[in-house]
Amino acid sequence: MHDYYSARAAEYDRIYLKPERQPNLREMETWISRAFEGRSVLEIACGTGYWTQFLAPRAARVVALDAAEETLKIARGRVPPEKVEFVQGDAYAIPAARGSFDAAFAGFWWSHIPLNRVERFLSGLHQALKPGATVVFIDNRFVEGSSTPVSEQDADGNTYQTRALSDGTTHRVLKNFPSRAELLKAVRRDSQSAAYREWDYFWALEYTLAV
């Protein structure tokens, strides 16, 4: 996965140009920019900083984490550094002080978590957050004719897509499409409230950590 996103860095943002997705994206961008107003935000898998640019103007500060230096280089050029600290690191071993943030965000990351690592990932994330913190995930719904077809499913239930880059290489990429029930169940233990919403092409999970 790291090698794929490193190789894809320069063309990653093309995914946001699909014409049919533009109304959804404009609504989501506005919603995200308001959701973290005044908060100290930990962003997981920030990629090229596409979503960071909507978090940063209203947040008190943002620490944006990604594993690939190639995507972080693009992100640093996109978002002014006054409120954002970009950090190269592992989402499964978050290099942050315990209880440092009162919010967290991850865009298009959940779908790349193997099913057997979701609980571990959430546990590590929650340890970096204060009690009562707000957490938001957004990701893709599978929409026939717009989404890349699923090409494979493994014994654990993870699904995969075969993706081609402009250099002609193809990559096997983990891409899960969780249901509303699966998402709410995953955060039930640690949250005091959770809400799920959908757009035509995307979903969002928003919850508040227990105090």
trRosetta pair geometry for C-beta under 8 A, 3 or more apart (Angstrom, degrees):
i j d omega theta_ij theta_ji phi_ij phi_ji
1 4 5.7 -54 -149 33 30 113
1 5 6.5 17 160 -8 66 106
1 112 6.1 114 -142 -174 142 123
1 173 7.0 97 -110 -137 76 76
1 174 6.5 -42 -81 28 118 106
2 5 6.3 -64 -148 42 27 100
2 6 6.2 30 155 -22 65 109
2 67 5.2 -86 -114 121 105 132
2 68 6.0 168 -159 -73 74 93
3 6 5.7 -55 -146 36 30 114
3 7 6.3 25 157 -15 65 108
3 171 8.0 -170 99 -127 94 129
4 7 6.0 -63 -152 40 27 106
4 8 6.0 13 156 -11 66 117
4 163 7.4 80 -162 68 127 126
4 171 4.5 122 -114 -179 114 158
4 173 5.9 153 180 -93 171 103
5 8 5.4 -59 -132 47 35 107
5 9 6.7 71 159 -65 62 74
5 12 7.2 39 -152 -93 78 128
5 47 7.1 -105 -166 -118 127 89
5 67 7.6 89 71 69 134 100
5 68 5.0 -143 107 -28 104 154
5 70 7.7 168 127 68 70 113
5 71 6.1 -28 154 -36 104 135
6 9 6.1 -17 -162 -30 30 112
6 68 4.6 -160 -80 -141 75 121
6 69 7.7 29 -121 46 103 67
6 70 4.7 110 -149 18 67 135
6 71 7.4 -106 -101 -20 45 90
7 70 7.9 79 -45 76 19 169
7 165 6.0 -74 133 -79 111 171
7 167 7.4 -94 -180 27 111 135
7 169 7.0 -47 161 67 153 143
7 171 7.7 163 64 -58 136 143
8 11 5.9 -85 -168 62 66 88
8 12 5.2 92 134 -75 95 83
8 165 5.9 -129 -94 -105 80 120
9 12 5.8 -28 -144 -20 26 117
9 48 6.8 141 -160 -78 74 102
9 68 6.5 -157 -76 135 117 135
9 70 3.8 -137 -32 132 161 109
9 71 4.6 -142 -121 -72 103 67
9 73 7.6 50 171 50 146 100
9 74 6.1 176 174 -13 102 132
10 70 7.8 -68 -36 169 74 114
10 74 7.7 176 -97 -72 46 135
11 14 5.3 -14 176 -6 78 123
11 165 6.8 144 51 -151 142 87
11 166 5.7 149 -63 -7 160 121
12 15 6.7 -39 171 6 54 108
12 47 6.2 -160 155 -179 156 120
12 48 5.3 171 76 -24 133 130
12 71 6.7 32 -10 -114 160 108
12 74 7.8 168 39 64 122 165
13 16 5.4 -39 -172 26 69 113
13 17 7.4 76 137 -28 72 98
13 48 5.8 -88 -55 75 102 159
13 50 6.0 157 -112 -80 99 124
14 17 5.4 -52 -162 21 50 120
15 18 6.9 -19 -176 -17 45 105
16 21 7.5 -120 -150 99 43 129
16 25 6.3 110 -156 -126 90 155
16 50 6.3 -179 -46 -152 153 148
18 21 4.5 56 82 13 104 115
18 22 7.7 -154 91 -38 57 73
18 146 6.7 97 173 -158 150 99
19 22 6.1 -31 -162 -14 40 115
20 146 6.0 -105 75 -108 139 128
20 200 7.8 -106 153 112 96 139
20 201 7.3 121 116 -54 96 139
21 24 5.3 -61 -167 47 64 115
21 25 5.6 64 139 -28 88 108
21 146 7.3 131 -55 -170 103 135
21 200 7.8 -153 -115 81 60 108
21 201 5.0 -63 -113 45 97 162
21 202 7.9 86 -151 -30 107 106
22 25 5.7 -58 -143 37 31 111
22 26 6.4 31 162 -20 67 103
23 26 6.0 -54 -148 33 31 109
23 27 6.6 26 157 -14 64 107
23 200 7.9 52 77 17 106 128
24 27 6.0 -65 -155 39 30 108
24 28 6.1 24 155 -16 68 112
24 199 4.1 119 -135 151 110 144
24 200 5.6 -120 -67 40 129 91
24 201 5.3 -158 25 38 171 100
24 202 5.6 143 166 15 133 113
25 28 5.6 -57 -142 40 31 110
25 29 6.1 36 158 -25 67 105
26 29 5.8 -51 -145 32 28 113
26 30 6.7 26 157 -15 61 105
27 30 6.1 -59 -155 37 30 108
27 31 6.3 29 152 -18 66 111
27 199 6.7 157 73 -106 130 135
28 31 5.5 -57 -145 39 33 113
28 32 6.1 31 159 -19 68 107
28 138 6.5 101 -160 -144 131 156
28 199 6.7 -79 -56 -27 109 153
28 202 6.4 -7 -73 83 148 156
28 204 7.4 174 -127 -60 104 128
29 32 6.0 -54 -144 37 27 109
29 33 6.4 28 157 -22 61 107
29 54 5.0 -140 -159 -103 77 150
30 33 5.9 -56 -150 32 29 111
30 34 6.8 15 157 -9 62 110
31 34 6.3 -71 -158 41 29 103
31 35 6.2 35 153 -36 68 110
31 204 7.8 -79 117 -74 144 170
32 35 5.6 -51 -140 22 33 117
32 36 7.2 1 175 2 63 105
32 51 6.4 -79 161 -160 163 98
32 54 4.9 65 94 118 114 130
32 55 6.5 -62 152 -71 104 72
32 105 7.3 87 -152 -142 108 144
32 136 7.3 174 -120 120 83 153
32 138 7.5 -64 -79 -22 122 145
33 36 7.7 -85 -165 40 21 88
33 37 7.9 49 146 -64 57 87
33 54 4.5 -96 -70 179 89 88
33 55 7.1 -137 -108 -81 51 27
33 57 6.6 2 -152 55 108 109
33 58 5.7 104 174 7 74 130
34 37 5.9 -19 -161 -32 46 114
34 58 6.8 -5 -103 84 33 172
35 134 7.1 -159 166 142 94 143
35 136 5.9 43 141 -45 152 158
35 206 7.3 -119 -149 -119 136 133
36 39 4.6 -100 -169 48 73 121
36 41 5.1 16 -163 -73 141 135
36 55 5.4 5 58 -146 148 86
36 58 6.5 128 85 92 73 101
36 59 4.7 -13 129 -86 111 100
36 103 5.3 153 -128 137 97 163
36 105 6.7 -58 -64 -44 141 132
36 134 7.4 -163 -100 86 70 129
36 136 7.8 -111 -57 17 102 134
37 58 4.2 -54 -107 158 73 120
37 59 7.0 -117 -115 -79 21 43
38 58 7.2 -46 -24 159 53 80
38 59 7.2 -83 23 -141 11 36
38 60 5.5 35 -170 -45 38 98
39 59 5.5 -55 65 -137 69 85
39 60 6.0 -154 81 12 13 98
39 101 7.9 61 162 -177 94 82
39 102 5.3 -125 -152 84 95 99
39 103 4.0 46 153 -3 142 136
39 134 6.9 -71 -119 43 162 116
40 59 7.3 117 -99 178 21 102
40 60 5.3 -45 -67 71 66 115
40 61 5.2 8 -125 55 76 94
40 100 7.3 -110 133 142 134 70
40 101 4.9 -140 113 -134 95 66
40 102 5.4 83 47 24 89 85
40 103 6.6 152 74 29 45 88
41 55 5.7 -121 88 -180 164 130
41 59 4.9 -60 0 -142 122 147
41 60 8.0 144 -7 47 81 73
41 61 7.1 -169 30 93 70 51
41 62 4.7 -15 70 -110 105 75
41 63 7.3 -173 95 30 56 62
41 101 6.4 76 -135 -161 12 123
41 103 4.6 -36 -102 88 74 108
41 104 6.7 146 -160 -99 67 27
41 105 5.9 3 -171 4 119 108
42 62 8.0 158 -90 -158 19 58
42 63 5.4 -16 -113 67 65 99
42 65 7.1 9 -176 -5 85 115
42 94 7.4 39 -180 -163 141 137
42 96 6.3 -33 -115 -70 135 172
42 100 7.4 92 -60 84 122 101
42 101 4.3 -122 -21 -29 103 172
42 103 7.2 174 22 94 67 54
42 104 4.6 -21 67 -109 93 85
42 105 7.6 167 85 25 48 63
42 125 7.7 176 101 -154 134 83
42 128 5.8 45 -47 125 174 130
42 129 7.1 -121 24 -78 131 87
43 46 4.7 66 122 -81 120 104
43 51 7.3 175 -149 96 134 108
43 52 6.0 178 77 -92 176 90
43 55 6.5 -175 -70 30 132 171
43 62 5.9 18 -10 -172 116 105
43 63 7.0 -176 25 88 74 47
43 64 4.2 -10 64 -114 119 73
43 65 6.6 177 89 22 62 70
43 104 7.4 163 -85 -161 31 59
43 105 5.0 -21 -109 70 78 93
43 106 6.9 145 -165 -84 59 52
44 65 5.7 -17 -119 64 47 110
44 91 5.1 80 -165 -127 110 111
44 94 7.6 -64 -101 -99 104 115
44 104 6.7 29 -16 -177 104 105
44 105 7.3 -170 22 91 74 43
44 106 4.0 -23 64 -92 103 110
44 109 5.6 -72 111 12 103 178
44 125 6.8 -46 -57 -110 145 119
45 65 7.1 -12 -37 94 33 80
45 66 5.8 83 -139 -110 35 77
45 67 7.6 -12 -107 -1 75 89
45 91 5.7 -9 -48 -72 93 139
45 106 5.7 55 42 -149 102 98
45 107 7.5 -141 94 58 95 58
45 108 7.5 -125 117 84 126 68
45 109 3.9 140 47 -95 147 124
45 112 7.7 153 -133 53 164 133
46 49 5.8 25 154 -86 108 54
46 51 7.1 -133 -146 60 70 94
46 52 5.2 37 -160 -51 120 121
46 64 3.8 36 -56 -178 160 108
46 65 6.4 129 -8 56 102 35
46 66 4.9 -98 46 -48 78 111
46 71 7.7 165 92 130 71 115
46 72 7.6 73 76 -100 109 73
46 75 5.8 68 123 -120 115 157
46 86 7.1 -119 68 -126 150 90
46 107 7.9 58 -126 37 42 100
47 50 6.6 -16 89 11 117 96
47 51 8.0 72 47 18 108 95
47 66 5.9 164 -53 -114 26 141
47 68 7.9 21 -122 50 51 115
47 71 4.8 -81 -164 178 47 141
47 75 7.0 138 104 -65 43 120
47 107 7.6 -84 16 79 122 103
47 108 7.6 3 -25 72 145 115
48 71 5.1 -96 -66 -161 60 88
48 74 4.3 -32 -140 101 89 129
48 75 5.4 -180 -178 -64 30 78
48 78 6.7 75 155 -10 80 150
49 52 4.1 -60 -152 43 73 125
49 53 5.9 83 148 -35 90 88
49 64 6.9 56 -104 157 82 164
49 74 6.6 -160 18 111 104 78
49 75 3.0 135 -37 -135 113 82
49 76 7.4 177 -43 -29 149 29
49 78 4.4 165 89 66 132 129
49 79 4.9 -136 -176 -13 137 117
49 84 7.9 71 -133 169 118 161
49 86 7.7 -52 -80 -95 115 126
50 53 6.6 -58 -172 18 24 109
50 78 7.7 -39 -76 148 40 165
50 107 7.4 -113 78 96 100 153
51 54 5.8 -58 -164 37 51 107
51 55 6.4 49 143 -21 76 106
51 105 7.0 -147 135 140 131 129
51 107 4.3 141 -25 -11 158 154
51 138 7.8 168 -111 49 148 128
52 55 5.5 -58 -145 38 38 112
52 56 5.9 42 162 -33 72 109
52 62 6.3 147 -149 139 92 154
52 64 5.1 -1 -103 -96 133 151
52 75 6.1 60 33 -157 149 110
52 78 7.4 108 73 94 111 115
52 79 5.1 -65 118 -55 114 158
52 84 6.1 72 178 -126 122 146
53 56 6.3 -41 -134 23 25 115
53 78 5.8 -78 -66 143 121 108
53 79 5.2 -142 -86 -87 72 98
54 57 7.4 -49 -159 18 29 102
55 58 7.5 -105 -179 51 35 82
55 59 5.3 11 162 -19 80 133
55 62 5.3 101 118 -95 121 143
55 105 6.3 -159 -94 40 139 160
56 59 6.0 -66 -125 37 25 108
56 62 5.3 -85 -94 7 75 140
56 79 5.5 139 -19 -160 161 121
56 80 7.5 160 145 54 148 79
56 83 5.0 141 -163 82 91 122
56 84 5.2 -46 -108 -52 125 114
57 83 7.9 157 -85 40 20 155
59 62 5.2 79 89 -54 150 94
59 83 6.4 138 82 162 91 133
59 103 7.7 -129 -128 65 114 140
60 83 7.5 -176 137 -149 26 113
61 83 5.4 -150 -120 -167 52 77
61 84 7.6 165 -169 -82 63 35
61 85 7.5 16 176 0 107 98
62 83 5.9 59 17 134 88 90
62 84 4.6 -15 73 -108 105 78
62 85 7.3 -177 96 28 56 63
63 84 7.7 155 -93 -158 25 55
63 85 4.9 -17 -114 66 73 102
63 87 6.1 10 -179 -2 94 124
63 96 6.7 131 104 -101 154 124
63 101 7.3 -116 33 -79 114 128
64 75 6.6 -142 117 163 145 147
64 79 8.0 83 1 60 157 156
64 84 5.8 4 -2 -166 118 105
64 85 7.1 169 24 81 71 47
64 86 5.1 -27 72 -107 101 66
64 87 7.0 159 79 22 46 75
65 87 5.1 -27 -102 74 71 98
65 88 7.7 114 -155 -132 64 11
65 89 5.0 -55 -153 58 108 104
65 91 6.6 140 116 -87 124 71
65 94 6.8 -74 -85 -132 174 83
65 95 7.7 156 -117 38 127 87
66 71 5.5 -98 148 86 153 117
66 72 5.2 -176 64 -66 120 94
66 75 7.2 140 7 -6 145 153
66 86 7.4 -23 21 -165 101 95
66 87 7.9 140 24 80 56 53
66 88 6.6 -43 78 -115 64 56
66 89 7.7 89 56 44 22 59
67 88 6.8 72 -146 -165 24 76
67 89 6.9 -77 -92 90 58 24
67 90 6.1 52 -98 -97 105 50
67 91 7.0 -73 -44 -14 106 87
68 71 4.5 66 87 14 112 102
68 72 6.6 177 95 -10 58 87
68 88 7.8 -133 65 -132 13 99
69 72 5.4 -58 -144 41 37 115
69 73 6.3 48 155 -31 68 98
69 88 5.7 -7 -80 -100 78 140
70 73 6.0 -47 -155 22 27 113
70 74 7.5 23 149 -11 57 101
71 74 5.8 -53 -159 35 42 110
71 75 6.3 43 146 -21 70 106
72 75 5.3 -53 -145 38 38 115
72 76 6.2 41 157 -24 69 101
72 86 5.2 141 -158 164 103 129
72 88 5.9 -83 -28 -76 163 89
73 76 6.0 -51 -148 31 28 110
73 77 6.9 22 154 -12 59 108
74 77 5.9 -65 -157 40 33 108
74 78 6.3 28 151 -22 68 113
75 78 5.6 -63 -147 35 32 111
75 79 6.2 -14 174 17 71 110
75 86 5.7 145 102 -111 122 141
76 79 7.2 -73 -129 52 22 80
76 81 7.2 17 -153 -77 83 100
76 86 5.4 -104 -75 19 91 155
79 84 5.1 15 127 30 128 160
80 83 7.4 56 92 22 89 81
80 84 7.3 122 86 25 49 108
81 84 6.1 -103 -135 64 40 79
81 85 7.7 62 -161 -88 84 47
87 95 6.5 -141 161 67 139 116
89 93 7.2 -121 174 86 98 79
89 94 6.9 86 130 -137 133 40
89 95 4.7 -124 -127 8 152 114
90 93 4.4 31 82 42 119 91
90 94 7.6 -117 87 -66 64 36
90 95 7.9 91 39 -27 73 93
91 94 6.8 11 -153 -74 36 83
91 106 8.0 75 -139 -117 134 135
91 109 6.9 -178 -129 -168 164 135
91 121 6.6 12 135 -140 100 108
91 125 8.0 -3 -178 -72 83 100
92 117 7.0 -48 -106 -178 126 125
92 120 6.7 22 -146 124 101 111
92 121 5.9 -70 -103 -98 75 78
92 124 6.3 114 -164 28 42 164
93 124 6.9 -89 -95 -153 28 150
94 124 5.5 148 5 153 105 106
94 125 6.5 109 -33 -95 149 50
94 127 7.7 163 54 70 124 97
94 128 5.1 -65 111 -51 146 144
96 100 5.2 -124 166 35 105 140
96 101 7.1 -9 164 -17 148 112
96 128 4.4 56 83 -139 124 122
97 100 4.4 102 71 -60 89 122
97 128 7.5 105 78 -138 37 75
98 127 5.5 -56 -127 163 89 86
98 128 6.6 -103 -122 -103 37 40
99 127 7.7 -67 -43 170 62 50
99 128 7.3 -144 -33 -176 20 24
99 129 6.8 -8 -119 108 42 18
99 130 5.1 73 -162 -88 80 63
99 131 7.9 -11 -127 -13 106 68
100 128 6.0 -37 34 -175 94 75
100 129 7.8 -58 52 -94 54 29
100 130 7.7 -136 57 -44 13 86
101 104 6.2 95 112 -65 138 81
101 128 6.0 21 24 137 109 89
101 129 5.3 -52 76 -109 87 66
101 130 6.7 -147 86 -4 35 86
101 133 6.5 67 111 -131 75 140
102 129 7.0 106 -114 -161 21 83
102 130 4.9 -22 -94 39 71 123
102 132 7.3 -15 -150 95 93 85
102 133 4.9 -159 -163 -112 42 85
102 134 7.2 38 145 18 72 79
103 129 7.6 129 -25 -132 5 113
103 133 5.7 -167 -75 -170 33 92
103 134 4.7 -7 -114 64 90 88
103 135 7.1 174 -160 -79 54 42
103 136 7.8 2 -173 6 98 95
104 125 6.0 116 179 -180 169 110
104 128 7.4 95 -82 86 130 109
104 129 5.8 -79 -28 -79 118 128
104 133 6.6 52 -5 147 90 129
104 134 7.7 -172 29 97 58 53
104 135 4.7 -2 61 -117 98 82
104 136 7.4 -179 93 31 56 59
105 135 7.6 -178 -75 -157 41 51
105 136 5.0 -4 -112 66 79 95
105 137 7.7 164 -158 -83 48 39
106 109 4.1 -68 170 35 117 133
106 110 6.6 120 105 -39 124 79
106 136 7.8 179 30 96 56 57
106 137 5.2 -10 66 -114 92 79
106 138 7.8 -172 95 31 52 61
107 137 7.8 168 -86 -159 32 50
107 138 5.1 -6 -121 62 73 100
107 139 7.4 165 -167 -75 45 57
108 111 6.5 -36 -161 29 57 114
108 112 7.7 52 151 -11 65 110
108 138 6.9 -23 -39 98 62 76
108 139 5.3 131 -101 -118 46 69
108 140 6.6 47 -116 -21 93 90
109 112 5.9 -72 -163 39 43 106
109 113 7.0 50 146 -37 74 99
109 137 7.2 -106 56 -140 92 101
109 139 7.4 -108 39 -86 43 110
110 113 5.8 -49 -159 12 41 116
110 118 7.9 43 -155 -122 83 103
110 137 5.0 59 -37 -176 130 140
110 139 5.0 -95 50 -46 105 149
110 176 7.7 -90 132 73 73 106
110 178 6.8 -68 141 11 120 130
110 183 7.7 30 175 -114 156 104
110 205 7.7 70 -54 24 164 130
111 139 4.8 154 -28 -167 107 135
111 140 6.2 -1 -48 40 160 92
111 174 7.8 168 140 126 68 77
111 175 5.2 12 154 -155 113 61
111 176 5.1 -166 -154 58 61 65
111 177 6.6 19 -125 -77 110 47
111 178 7.5 -142 -96 -3 67 89
112 173 7.7 -52 -114 176 99 90
112 174 5.4 104 -145 90 60 101
112 175 6.8 -17 -83 -94 65 53
112 176 7.7 -168 -60 18 18 87
113 117 5.5 -133 -177 85 89 100
113 118 5.3 104 127 -87 131 70
113 121 5.5 -78 -135 -3 137 160
113 176 7.3 -64 61 30 63 131
114 117 4.6 69 64 12 90 108
114 118 7.7 -132 90 -34 47 73
114 156 7.1 30 -176 101 99 149
114 158 5.7 -40 -136 -85 72 143
114 174 6.5 -61 -76 -158 71 157
115 118 6.2 -26 -158 -14 37 113
115 156 5.5 -174 50 145 120 110
115 157 5.6 22 -15 74 162 104
115 158 5.6 -146 -8 -68 100 86
115 176 6.7 136 -63 -99 86 157
116 156 6.0 -69 -28 -160 111 146
117 120 5.1 -59 -160 46 63 114
117 121 5.6 66 143 -27 85 103
118 121 5.9 -59 -148 37 28 111
118 122 6.3 22 159 -15 65 108
118 186 5.6 -68 150 -141 132 130
119 122 6.0 -58 -147 39 28 107
119 123 6.3 32 155 -22 64 107
119 186 7.4 -137 -79 -152 66 86
120 123 5.7 -56 -149 33 30 113
120 124 6.6 25 157 -14 64 106
121 124 6.0 -62 -154 38 30 107
121 125 6.3 28 154 -18 67 109
122 125 5.5 -55 -144 38 33 113
122 126 6.0 31 160 -20 68 108
122 186 6.6 167 -44 159 156 99
122 187 6.7 -150 -147 -97 146 74
122 190 6.9 180 151 23 116 148
123 126 6.1 -57 -144 36 25 108
123 127 6.6 30 155 -25 60 105
124 127 5.8 -54 -153 27 31 114
124 128 7.2 26 153 -17 61 103
125 128 6.1 -65 -165 32 36 108
125 129 6.9 20 148 -15 68 114
125 135 7.5 87 139 -126 127 135
126 129 5.6 -66 -152 37 41 112
126 135 8.0 -47 -92 -64 77 148
126 190 5.4 -66 -114 -179 160 154
126 209 6.1 145 -142 -115 101 131
129 133 3.8 -100 176 26 118 164
129 135 7.2 -49 -95 -69 169 106
129 209 5.9 149 111 -20 129 157
130 133 5.0 125 60 -56 68 103
130 209 7.7 158 96 66 46 138
131 209 5.9 -133 -146 111 41 112
131 210 6.7 -50 -150 105 92 50
131 211 4.5 92 156 -134 117 49
132 192 7.8 -17 -104 22 60 134
132 208 6.2 -11 -157 180 49 102
132 209 6.0 -71 -20 72 10 85
132 210 7.8 -47 -65 132 51 15
132 211 4.8 28 -56 -86 97 92
133 208 7.2 170 82 -152 34 59
133 209 4.8 26 46 17 79 123
134 206 7.0 -9 -171 -168 94 92
134 207 7.8 164 -151 88 52 34
134 208 5.8 -29 -97 -100 61 73
135 187 7.6 -163 80 -136 136 142
135 191 7.8 -106 39 -97 121 115
135 205 8.0 -14 114 114 91 89
135 206 7.1 165 86 -150 53 46
135 207 5.4 -15 60 62 99 79
135 208 7.6 170 17 -90 79 24
135 209 6.7 80 -15 -43 114 91
136 204 6.5 -14 -166 -169 95 102
136 205 7.1 160 -151 84 46 54
136 206 4.9 -5 -103 -103 83 82
137 183 7.8 -148 70 -150 132 121
137 204 6.9 163 86 -154 52 52
137 205 4.6 4 53 52 100 100
138 202 6.0 12 -177 176 99 121
138 203 7.0 176 -149 89 57 46
138 204 4.8 -19 -99 -100 82 81
138 205 7.9 -170 -75 22 39 64
139 202 6.8 164 88 -154 27 79
139 203 6.0 -15 62 58 75 87
140 147 6.5 126 164 -109 132 115
140 175 7.8 -11 59 -171 131 111
140 177 7.1 -67 99 -108 86 92
140 201 6.7 -39 -143 160 75 78
140 202 6.1 -59 -110 -107 37 65
140 203 7.7 22 113 16 11 83
141 147 7.8 -117 105 -58 52 136
141 177 6.7 77 -152 -154 40 111
141 198 6.7 51 -58 -146 141 107
141 199 7.9 -162 2 70 125 64
141 200 7.7 -139 51 135 135 34
141 201 5.8 -159 46 -173 97 29
141 202 6.1 -141 -3 -82 89 10
141 203 5.5 103 -59 -29 93 96
142 147 4.9 -98 -146 40 60 170
142 150 7.4 -17 -128 -35 141 111
142 177 4.4 -22 -27 -113 110 163
143 146 4.3 3 93 48 112 116
143 147 5.1 129 49 -17 61 102
143 200 7.1 44 -94 151 150 78
143 201 5.5 -66 -9 -115 146 75
144 147 7.1 -40 -77 38 21 96
146 201 6.3 -85 120 -117 152 118
148 161 4.5 72 111 -159 122 139
148 162 7.7 -152 167 60 122 49
148 163 6.2 -13 -150 -89 167 87
148 175 7.5 71 71 58 112 169
149 161 7.0 141 83 -128 42 90
150 153 7.0 32 160 -57 123 89
150 159 4.7 -35 -144 180 126 124
150 160 6.9 102 -159 65 74 38
150 161 6.1 -76 -110 -80 43 73
150 175 7.3 -142 -104 79 83 105
151 160 5.9 -60 62 99 86 84
151 161 5.9 103 5 -137 99 33
151 162 4.5 27 -8 -11 164 100
151 172 7.8 -113 75 -126 128 82
152 159 7.0 152 86 -158 52 55
152 160 4.2 -11 63 54 100 113
152 162 7.9 84 -5 -43 105 93
152 172 7.2 -8 32 -149 141 111
153 157 6.7 -18 -174 -148 106 31
153 158 6.9 165 -152 84 61 42
153 159 5.0 -26 -98 -100 82 71
153 160 7.3 -170 -77 13 34 80
154 157 7.2 -42 73 24 70 19
154 158 4.9 5 37 56 109 93
154 160 7.4 69 -28 -21 94 113
158 174 5.8 -32 175 -142 124 104
158 176 5.9 -74 -139 -73 67 107
159 174 7.6 113 81 -157 44 57
159 175 6.2 -57 98 79 89 65
159 176 5.7 126 36 -101 89 54
159 177 6.9 -23 48 8 141 88
160 172 5.4 3 179 -175 134 87
160 173 6.3 146 -159 73 77 39
160 174 5.8 -47 -101 -97 79 42
160 175 6.5 103 -133 25 29 79
161 172 7.8 160 80 -154 39 45
161 173 5.1 -24 63 64 86 97
161 175 4.8 5 -4 23 109 137
162 170 5.8 7 -180 -180 95 115
162 171 7.3 158 -155 76 52 39
162 172 6.1 -24 -100 -97 69 59
162 173 7.6 155 -99 18 19 82
163 170 6.8 158 82 -156 38 65
163 171 5.1 -25 64 61 90 91
163 173 5.2 11 4 1 121 131
164 168 7.3 -28 -168 -152 101 24
164 169 7.2 163 -149 88 60 40
164 170 5.0 -32 -94 -98 72 79
164 171 7.8 165 -86 15 26 74
165 168 7.3 -34 79 29 73 23
165 169 5.2 3 43 60 109 86
165 170 7.7 -168 11 -85 73 31
165 171 7.1 47 -22 -7 104 114
178 182 4.3 -126 -168 87 101 128
178 183 5.2 119 122 -56 129 87
178 186 7.8 -24 -164 -17 156 138
179 182 4.7 98 52 5 78 102
179 183 7.1 -144 93 -5 42 86
180 183 6.0 -61 -152 36 29 109
180 184 6.3 20 159 -12 66 110
180 196 4.8 134 -142 127 96 164
180 198 7.9 -69 -76 -49 113 114
180 203 7.6 -146 -83 -149 76 142
181 184 6.1 -59 -144 41 29 106
181 185 6.1 30 158 -20 65 111
182 185 5.8 -57 -146 37 28 112
182 186 6.4 34 156 -28 63 106
183 186 5.8 -54 -152 26 30 114
183 187 7.1 -1 162 4 63 106
183 196 6.0 116 85 -100 132 126
183 203 7.6 -157 -36 135 163 138
183 205 4.8 -136 169 -88 132 140
184 187 6.7 -74 -152 47 31 91
184 188 6.3 56 151 -61 67 96
184 194 5.5 151 -132 109 81 137
184 196 6.1 -80 -59 -35 103 126
184 205 7.5 -158 -70 -134 58 115
185 188 5.5 -32 -146 -11 33 122
187 190 6.1 -77 -166 55 64 91
187 191 4.7 37 148 -15 99 130
187 194 5.5 136 92 -99 123 146
187 205 7.1 148 -1 163 146 130
187 207 5.1 160 140 23 147 169
188 191 6.5 -75 -126 43 18 98
188 194 7.1 -90 -89 7 55 147
190 209 6.0 -32 150 -135 93 81
190 210 6.1 -131 180 7 46 103
191 194 4.9 67 118 -54 154 104
191 207 4.1 -40 -132 169 147 128
191 208 6.1 109 -159 68 89 46
191 209 6.1 -76 -107 -104 59 34
191 210 6.3 167 -156 -37 11 79
192 208 5.4 -48 55 93 91 99
192 209 7.1 41 2 129 90 22
192 210 4.5 122 -49 -99 94 64
192 211 6.7 -4 -35 -2 150 77
193 207 6.3 -179 95 -149 52 69
193 208 4.9 25 50 34 91 108
194 205 6.9 -8 -170 -172 103 89
194 206 7.1 162 -154 89 56 46
194 207 3.7 -13 -104 -100 82 111
194 208 7.7 -145 -70 22 54 61
195 205 7.6 163 84 -154 46 47
195 206 5.2 -13 60 64 92 93
195 207 7.1 169 18 -78 58 62
196 203 6.7 -11 -170 -175 92 109
196 204 7.2 162 -154 85 48 55
196 205 5.5 -14 -104 -103 77 71
196 206 8.0 179 -80 25 32 68
197 203 7.0 161 87 -158 45 63
197 204 5.0 -6 59 56 92 99
197 206 7.6 9 7 7 105 107
198 202 7.3 167 -156 91 56 48
198 203 5.1 -27 -103 -105 72 78
198 204 7.8 -168 -78 20 30 71
199 202 4.6 17 49 53 110 86
199 203 7.5 -155 24 -76 69 34
199 204 8.0 57 -11 -12 94 99
